[in-house]
Amino acid sequence: MSSRNFRQLKPFFSVLIVIFTFFSLVFLQMEERRLGYSVLKLSREHKKILEEKHVKEIQLVKVTRPQLLESMAHSKFTLKKIQADQIIHLSGSTAVANESASPAGKKEL
């Protein structure tokens, strides 16, 4: 009797398997579409952030141009360009400067 019952249930199980397969395919397609939308959203955000970064870099270059810095130094900080007599020339070695500054700079070993 169990084999007869199983034979009667075979078409029911096969229909269940087919329906489960179709639902699985539909679910996977929906997930693929959902993930595609999230990737699209993230790529748009990435492009927007890259554009903002580019704008900030341009602003930084404009703010730090030498002409603007010089004009700000003259107007806000009242700085002037250096004169030739204001330049201090240093020698190549600090040890030579120390020895010439102090009369007892040389020590005998």
C-alpha positions in Angstrom: 0.0 0.0 0.0 2.9 2.4 0.6 4.2 2.0 -2.9 0.8 2.7 -4.3 0.5 5.8 -2.1 4.0 6.9 -3.3 3.0 6.4 -6.9 -0.1 8.6 -6.4 2.0 11.3 -4.7 4.8 11.4 -7.4 3.0 13.9 -9.6 2.3 16.1 -6.6 6.0 16.1 -5.6 7.1 16.8 -9.1 4.7 19.8 -9.4 6.0 21.0 -6.0 9.6 20.8 -7.2 8.8 22.7 -10.4 7.0 25.4 -8.5 9.8 25.7 -5.9 12.3 26.0 -8.8 10.3 28.8 -10.4 10.0 30.6 -7.1 13.7 30.2 -6.5 14.5 31.7 -10.0 12.2 34.6 -9.4 13.7 35.3 -6.0 17.2 35.2 -7.5 16.3 37.6 -10.3 14.8 40.0 -7.8 17.9 39.8 -5.6 20.1 40.4 -8.7 18.0 43.5 -9.6 18.1 44.8 -6.0 21.9 44.4 -5.9 22.2 46.1 -9.3 20.3 49.1 -7.9 22.5 49.3 -4.9 25.6 49.1 -7.0 24.2 51.9 -9.2 23.5 54.0 -6.2 27.0 53.5 -4.8 28.6 54.3 -8.1 26.7 57.6 -8.3 27.8 58.5 -4.8 31.4 57.6 -5.8 31.2 59.9 -8.8 29.7 62.7 -6.7 32.5 62.3 -4.1 35.2 62.4 -6.8 33.7 65.6 -8.2 33.7 67.2 -4.8 37.3 66.2 -4.3 38.2 67.7 -7.7 36.4 70.9 -6.7 38.2 71.1 -3.4 41.6 70.5 -5.1 40.8 73.4 -7.5 39.9 75.6 -4.5 43.1 74.7 -2.7 45.2 75.5 -5.8 43.4 78.9 -6.1 43.9 79.7 -2.4 47.6 78.8 -2.3 48.7 80.5 -5.5 51.8 82.6 -4.9 50.3 85.9 -6.2 47.3 85.6 -3.8 49.6 84.7 -0.8 51.8 87.6 -1.6 48.9 90.1 -1.8 47.5 88.7 1.5 51.0 89.2 3.1 51.1 92.8 1.9 47.5 93.7 2.9 46.7 91.7 6.0 50.1 91.2 7.6 51.9 94.3 6.2 54.9 92.3 5.1 57.3 93.7 2.5 59.6 92.2 0.0 63.1 91.6 1.2 65.9 94.0 0.5 69.4 92.9 -0.6 70.9 94.2 2.7 68.5 92.0 4.7 69.8 88.7 3.4 72.2 86.9 5.8 74.7 84.6 4.2 75.6 81.6 6.2 78.8 79.6 5.8 78.7 76.0 4.7 79.6 74.4 8.1 78.4 75.3 11.6 81.6 74.0 13.1 83.7 76.6 11.3 81.3 79.3 12.6 81.6 78.0 16.2 85.4 78.0 16.1 85.6 81.5 14.7 83.1 82.8 17.3 85.0 81.6 20.3 88.8 82.2 20.7 89.3 79.0 22.7 87.5 76.9 20.1 90.5 74.6 19.4 91.3 71.9 21.8 94.4 69.8 21.7 94.2 66.1 22.0 
